[in-house]
Amino acid sequence: MISQQQANEAMAQANQMLKELEAKNPALVREESPTAAFVIERPDDHFIAKPVVLGLTSSDGTYYEVLAGIAPGERIIVENSQASL
């Protein structure tokens, strides 16, 4: 899938995105408990780690609000399948 280096780079970018979001909107931390993370995309015949910031989640952890990093309609890998956001 992806290398450890790719995962580390994506997490570093996601942490930076989170800091920028928190600086613009301090209330975000209280309201949504945002988390830096990454998702896996497969734009062609290779996989990439894409940094994201996640917000609210469902009680069972099945659904996540994406605050930054993914645009509507982008396709990501979800548990060996693909999902559109």
C-alpha positions as CSV (number, residue, x, y, z in Angstrom):
1,M,0.0,0.0,0.0
2,I,2.0,3.0,1.3
3,S,5.4,3.3,3.0
4,Q,6.0,4.4,6.6
5,Q,7.6,7.5,5.2
6,Q,4.5,8.4,3.2
7,A,2.4,7.9,6.3
8,N,4.7,10.0,8.4
9,E,4.7,12.8,5.8
10,A,0.9,12.7,5.5
11,M,0.5,12.9,9.3
12,A,2.9,15.9,9.5
13,Q,0.9,17.7,6.8
14,A,-2.4,16.8,8.6
15,N,-1.0,18.2,11.9
16,Q,-0.1,21.4,10.1
17,M,-3.6,21.6,8.6
18,L,-5.1,21.1,12.0
19,K,-3.0,23.9,13.5
20,E,-4.1,26.2,10.8
21,L,-7.8,25.4,11.3
22,E,-7.5,25.8,15.0
23,A,-5.8,29.2,14.5
24,K,-8.6,30.4,12.3
25,N,-11.3,29.0,14.5
26,P,-10.4,28.3,18.1
27,A,-14.0,27.3,18.9
28,L,-13.5,24.3,16.6
29,V,-11.5,22.5,19.3
30,R,-14.3,22.8,21.8
31,E,-17.1,21.9,19.4
32,E,-15.6,19.2,17.2
33,S,-12.4,17.8,18.8
34,P,-10.6,17.7,15.4
35,T,-8.1,15.0,14.7
36,A,-5.2,14.9,12.3
37,A,-5.2,11.8,10.1
38,F,-4.7,10.5,6.6
39,V,-6.7,8.5,4.1
40,I,-5.6,6.4,1.2
41,E,-6.3,7.3,-2.3
42,R,-5.7,5.4,-5.5
43,P,-5.8,8.0,-8.3
44,D,-4.2,5.6,-10.9
45,D,-2.4,2.4,-10.4
46,H,-0.6,3.4,-7.1
47,F,-1.7,4.4,-3.6
48,I,-1.1,7.7,-1.9
49,A,-1.6,8.9,1.7
50,K,-3.6,12.1,1.7
51,P,-3.6,14.3,4.9
52,V,-7.0,15.2,6.4
53,V,-8.5,16.7,9.5
54,L,-11.5,14.8,10.9
55,G,-14.2,16.3,13.1
56,L,-17.3,14.7,14.6
57,T,-17.8,11.0,14.4
58,S,-20.7,8.7,14.8
59,S,-20.9,6.8,18.2
60,D,-19.8,3.6,16.5
61,G,-16.9,5.2,14.6
62,T,-18.4,4.4,11.2
63,Y,-18.8,7.9,9.9
64,Y,-16.5,10.9,10.2
65,E,-16.9,14.6,9.4
66,V,-14.0,15.7,7.2
67,L,-13.0,19.3,8.1
68,A,-10.1,19.6,5.6
69,G,-8.2,17.6,3.0
70,I,-10.9,16.0,0.9
71,A,-13.3,17.7,-1.5
72,P,-16.8,16.4,-2.2
73,G,-16.7,13.6,-4.9
74,E,-13.1,12.5,-4.2
75,R,-12.7,8.8,-3.9
76,I,-10.8,7.2,-1.0
77,I,-10.1,3.6,0.0
78,V,-12.3,2.4,2.9
79,E,-11.8,-1.1,4.3
80,N,-10.7,-2.7,0.9
81,S,-13.5,-0.8,-0.9
82,Q,-13.9,2.8,-2.2
83,A,-16.1,5.6,-0.9
84,S,-17.0,8.9,-2.4
85,L,-17.2,11.9,-0.2
